[in-house]
Protein backbone atom coordinates (compact mmCIF):
# COMPACT_ATOMS: atom_id res chain seq x y z
CA UNK A 1 0.00 0.00 0.00
CA UNK A 2 2.86 2.39 0.75
CA UNK A 3 4.28 1.95 -2.76
CA UNK A 4 0.93 2.85 -4.34
CA UNK A 5 0.71 6.04 -2.24
CA UNK A 6 4.30 7.08 -3.20
CA UNK A 7 3.48 6.60 -6.88
CA UNK A 8 0.36 8.82 -6.65
CA UNK A 9 2.30 11.42 -4.68
CA UNK A 10 5.09 11.43 -7.29
CA UNK A 11 2.57 11.86 -10.12
CA UNK A 12 0.91 14.75 -8.30
CA UNK A 13 4.27 16.49 -7.72
CA UNK A 14 5.16 16.10 -11.42
CA UNK A 15 1.87 17.78 -12.37
CA UNK A 16 2.52 20.66 -9.97
CA UNK A 17 6.06 21.16 -11.30
CA UNK A 18 4.82 21.00 -14.90
CA UNK A 19 2.19 23.61 -14.06
CA UNK A 20 4.78 25.96 -12.56
CA UNK A 21 7.01 25.57 -15.62
CA UNK A 22 4.08 26.31 -17.94
CA UNK A 23 3.09 29.42 -15.96
CA UNK A 24 6.72 30.63 -15.87
CA UNK A 25 7.03 30.12 -19.63
CA UNK A 26 3.82 32.08 -20.28
CA UNK A 27 5.06 34.94 -18.08
CA UNK A 28 8.31 35.11 -20.06
CA UNK A 29 6.43 35.13 -23.38
CA UNK A 30 4.05 37.82 -22.13
CA UNK A 31 7.01 40.11 -21.44
CA UNK A 32 8.48 39.71 -24.94
CA UNK A 33 7.75 42.59 -27.31
CA UNK A 34 8.97 43.60 -30.72
CA UNK A 35 11.73 46.18 -30.69
CA UNK A 36 10.35 49.60 -31.45
CA UNK A 37 11.80 53.03 -31.17
CA UNK A 38 10.73 55.42 -28.44
CA UNK A 39 11.06 58.24 -30.93
CA UNK A 40 8.22 60.67 -31.42
CA UNK A 41 6.01 60.05 -34.46
CA UNK A 42 7.31 63.19 -36.19
CA UNK A 43 10.74 61.54 -36.63
CA UNK A 44 9.34 58.77 -38.82
CA UNK A 45 9.68 60.51 -42.17
CA UNK A 46 12.21 61.22 -44.87
CA UNK A 47 14.72 64.00 -44.12
CA UNK A 48 16.86 65.99 -46.55
CA UNK A 49 20.37 66.94 -45.43
CA UNK A 50 20.77 70.74 -45.48
CA UNK A 51 23.73 71.42 -43.18
CA UNK A 52 26.82 69.26 -42.71
CA UNK A 53 30.48 70.16 -42.26
CA UNK A 54 31.73 72.48 -45.03
CA UNK A 55 29.50 71.04 -47.76
CA UNK A 56 27.35 73.61 -49.53
CA UNK A 57 23.59 73.32 -49.55
CA UNK A 58 23.79 73.20 -53.36
CA UNK A 59 25.96 70.05 -53.22
CA UNK A 60 23.58 68.34 -50.79
CA UNK A 61 20.53 69.36 -52.85
CA UNK A 62 22.00 68.26 -56.20
CA UNK A 63 22.98 64.90 -54.66
CA UNK A 64 19.52 64.54 -53.11
CA UNK A 65 21.22 63.75 -49.78
CA UNK A 66 18.63 62.18 -47.51
CA UNK A 67 18.06 60.13 -44.35
CA UNK A 68 14.94 57.96 -44.44
CA UNK A 69 13.33 57.05 -41.12
CA UNK A 70 9.87 56.43 -42.55
CA UNK A 71 9.84 52.61 -42.49
CA UNK A 72 6.64 52.02 -40.47
CA UNK A 73 7.01 48.22 -40.24
CA UNK A 74 10.55 48.35 -38.87
CA UNK A 75 10.83 51.59 -36.95
CA UNK A 76 14.30 50.72 -35.71
CA UNK A 77 15.83 50.80 -39.21
CA UNK A 78 17.03 53.61 -41.42
CA UNK A 79 18.30 54.12 -44.93
CA UNK A 80 20.28 57.00 -46.38
CA UNK A 81 21.65 58.15 -49.70
CA UNK A 82 24.12 60.96 -50.36
CA UNK A 83 23.89 60.78 -54.14
CA UNK A 84 25.40 57.39 -54.98
CA UNK A 85 25.38 54.42 -52.61
CA UNK A 86 22.55 53.29 -50.38
CA UNK A 87 23.33 53.17 -46.66
CA UNK A 88 21.27 51.22 -44.17
CA UNK A 89 21.33 50.08 -40.57
CA UNK A 90 19.65 50.24 -37.21
CA UNK A 91 18.72 53.33 -35.26
CA UNK A 92 17.38 53.76 -31.76
CA UNK A 93 15.80 57.04 -30.67
CA UNK A 94 15.05 57.59 -27.00
CA UNK A 95 12.67 60.07 -25.39
CA UNK A 96 15.59 61.65 -23.51
CA UNK A 97 16.96 63.02 -26.80
CA UNK A 98 19.64 60.40 -27.36
CA UNK A 99 20.11 58.39 -30.53
CA UNK A 100 22.27 55.45 -31.56
CA UNK A 101 23.08 54.39 -35.12
CA UNK A 102 24.49 50.88 -35.45
CA UNK A 103 25.07 47.97 -37.84
CA UNK A 104 25.63 50.44 -40.68
CA UNK A 105 26.20 49.01 -44.14
CA UNK A 106 26.40 50.38 -47.65
CA UNK A 107 26.47 49.43 -51.28
CA UNK A 108 29.94 49.89 -52.80
CA UNK A 109 29.72 51.73 -56.13
CA UNK A 110 32.07 54.51 -57.13
CA UNK A 111 30.47 57.82 -58.06
CA UNK A 112 32.95 60.61 -58.64
CA UNK A 113 30.68 63.54 -57.77
CA UNK A 114 29.25 62.18 -54.50
CA UNK A 115 32.09 60.29 -52.81
CA UNK A 116 33.38 63.10 -50.55
CA UNK A 117 29.95 63.82 -49.07
CA UNK A 118 29.12 60.14 -48.76
CA UNK A 119 32.37 59.19 -47.03
CA UNK A 120 32.13 62.08 -44.57
CA UNK A 121 28.50 61.29 -43.79
CA UNK A 122 29.22 57.57 -43.34
CA UNK A 123 32.09 58.35 -40.98
CA UNK A 124 30.16 60.85 -38.84
CA UNK A 125 26.73 59.19 -38.65
CA UNK A 126 27.74 56.52 -36.08
CA UNK A 127 29.17 59.26 -33.82
CA UNK A 128 25.84 61.11 -33.58
CA UNK A 129 24.44 60.62 -30.08
CA UNK A 130 21.79 63.34 -29.66
CA UNK A 131 18.78 64.46 -31.65
CA UNK A 132 16.35 67.35 -31.56
CA UNK A 133 13.24 68.00 -33.61
CA UNK A 134 12.23 71.63 -33.95
CA UNK A 135 9.31 72.21 -36.28
CA UNK A 136 10.25 70.64 -39.60
CA UNK A 137 13.98 70.35 -38.74
CA UNK A 138 15.87 67.37 -37.33
CA UNK A 139 19.30 68.03 -35.83
CA UNK A 140 21.75 65.25 -34.98
CA UNK A 141 24.80 66.09 -32.89
CA UNK A 142 27.63 64.45 -30.97
CA UNK A 143 29.75 65.24 -27.94
CA UNK A 144 32.44 66.85 -30.16
CA UNK A 145 29.97 69.51 -31.30
CA UNK A 146 29.58 68.15 -34.83
CA UNK A 147 26.12 68.65 -36.31
CA UNK A 148 23.97 67.27 -39.12
CA UNK A 149 20.84 69.26 -39.88
CA UNK A 150 17.92 67.94 -41.93
CA UNK A 151 14.63 69.36 -43.15
CA UNK A 152 11.54 67.19 -43.59
CA UNK A 153 11.18 66.27 -47.27
CA UNK A 154 7.39 66.65 -47.08
CA UNK A 155 7.61 70.22 -45.81
CA UNK A 156 6.60 72.87 -48.33
Helices and strands as residue ranges (DSSP letters): H 2-30, G 41-43, E 46-52, H 57-62, E 66-68, E 77-81, E 86-93, E 99-106, H 115-125, E 130-134, E 137-141, E 147-152
